[in-house]
Amino acid sequence: MERFRKYRNARLICRHFGISPDTFYLWRKRFIPSELKTLEDNFKTRKPHRVRASKHKTAQLETIKKLKNMDSRLGKTRIAKILGETGYKISSSTVGRILKSSKGLTPLSGVDIRVKRNVN
């Protein structure tokens, strides 16, 4: 900030320190000369105020995990089809996201599994 008082050129200071002008102006607005801690990054302020709750029911999640554990070859499309037949309306993309977020369960698709076919 002392350089800014001396030169009064924000762009020059940004180039010197390798920071963006937006960052400089943010720091300048936040800076209190008597308290150097005002320039430290406060990670608590970056936390979202509201986190979106999951729309998926725990019964659906458990059913997806059970199906995947019973047959690891089942992909997101087949699991979505089985769930549709049992009464749960859920898309294959949603099943894939659930499998991806669940540790140890990976969504398999037809692209990942290649099977040789016997051509007679």
C-alpha positions in Angstrom: 0.0 0.0 0.0 3.0 2.3 0.6 3.9 1.9 -3.1 0.4 2.9 -4.1 0.7 6.0 -1.9 4.1 6.8 -3.5 3.3 6.1 -7.2 -0.6 6.4 -7.2 -0.6 3.9 -10.1 -2.5 0.7 -9.4 -1.7 -1.0 -12.7 2.0 -0.5 -12.2 1.8 -2.1 -8.7 -0.2 -5.0 -10.1 2.4 -5.7 -12.8 5.2 -5.4 -10.2 3.6 -7.9 -7.8 2.0 -10.2 -10.4 -1.6 -9.8 -9.2 -4.8 -8.8 -11.0 -6.2 -5.3 -10.6 -9.4 -6.8 -9.1 -7.3 -8.4 -6.4 -5.5 -5.2 -5.7 -8.7 -3.1 -5.4 -10.2 -5.8 -3.2 -7.2 -5.6 -0.9 -7.2 -1.8 -0.9 -10.8 -1.7 0.1 -10.2 -4.2 2.9 -6.9 -2.8 4.2 -6.7 -1.0 7.6 -3.1 0.3 8.1 -3.1 -0.4 11.9 -4.2 -4.0 11.4 -2.2 -6.1 9.0 -4.5 -9.1 9.5 -7.0 -7.4 7.3 -5.0 -8.5 4.3 -5.1 -12.2 5.3 -7.6 -14.4 3.5 -10.5 -15.3 5.7 -11.8 -18.7 4.6 -14.9 -18.5 6.8 -16.3 -15.8 4.5 -16.0 -18.0 1.5 -18.2 -20.7 2.9 -21.6 -20.8 1.2 -24.4 -19.6 3.5 -26.8 -22.3 2.3 -25.8 -25.7 0.9 -28.4 -27.4 -1.2 -29.9 -30.5 0.4 -29.9 -33.8 -1.5 -33.2 -34.4 -3.3 -32.6 -38.2 -3.4 -34.2 -40.3 -0.8 -32.1 -42.6 1.3 -34.1 -45.6 0.1 -33.1 -44.8 -3.5 -29.4 -44.4 -2.5 -29.4 -47.7 -0.6 -31.2 -49.5 -3.5 -28.6 -48.2 -6.0 -25.7 -49.3 -3.8 -27.3 -52.7 -3.2 -27.8 -53.2 -7.0 -24.2 -52.2 -7.7 -22.8 -54.4 -5.0 -24.9 -57.4 -6.2 -23.7 -57.1 -9.8 -20.7 -54.8 -10.4 -21.3 -55.0 -14.2 -24.5 -53.1 -13.9 -24.1 -49.6 -15.3 -26.1 -46.5 -14.7 -28.5 -47.2 -17.5 -29.4 -50.7 -16.4 -29.7 -49.6 -12.8 -32.0 -46.7 -13.8 -34.1 -49.2 -15.8 -34.4 -51.6 -12.9 -35.3 -48.8 -10.5 -38.0 -47.6 -13.0 -39.5 -51.1 -13.0 -39.6 -51.1 -9.2 -41.4 -47.8 -9.0 -38.5 -45.2 -8.6 -38.5 -42.6 -11.3 -34.8 -41.6 -11.7 -32.7 -40.8 -14.7 -29.5 -42.7 -15.7 -27.6 -39.4 -15.3 -28.7 -39.1 -11.7 -27.8 -42.7 -11.0 -24.3 -42.0 -12.5 -23.9 -39.0 -10.3 -24.9 -41.0 -7.2 -22.5 -43.8 -8.2 -19.7 -41.3 -8.8 -20.2 -39.6 -5.4 -20.4 -43.0 -3.6 -16.9 -44.2 -2.7 -15.9 -47.4 -4.3 -18.8 -47.5 -6.8 -17.9 -46.4 -10.3 -20.5 -45.9 -13.0 -19.9 -48.2 -15.9 -21.1 -47.5 -19.4 -21.1 -49.4 -22.6 -18.1 -47.4 -23.8 -16.0 -48.6 -20.8 -16.8 -52.3 -21.3 -15.9 -53.9 -24.6 -17.0 -57.4 -25.3 -15.8 -59.5 -28.2 -18.6 -61.0 -30.2 -18.4 -64.3 -32.0 -19.2 -63.7 -35.6 -20.1 -67.0 -37.5 
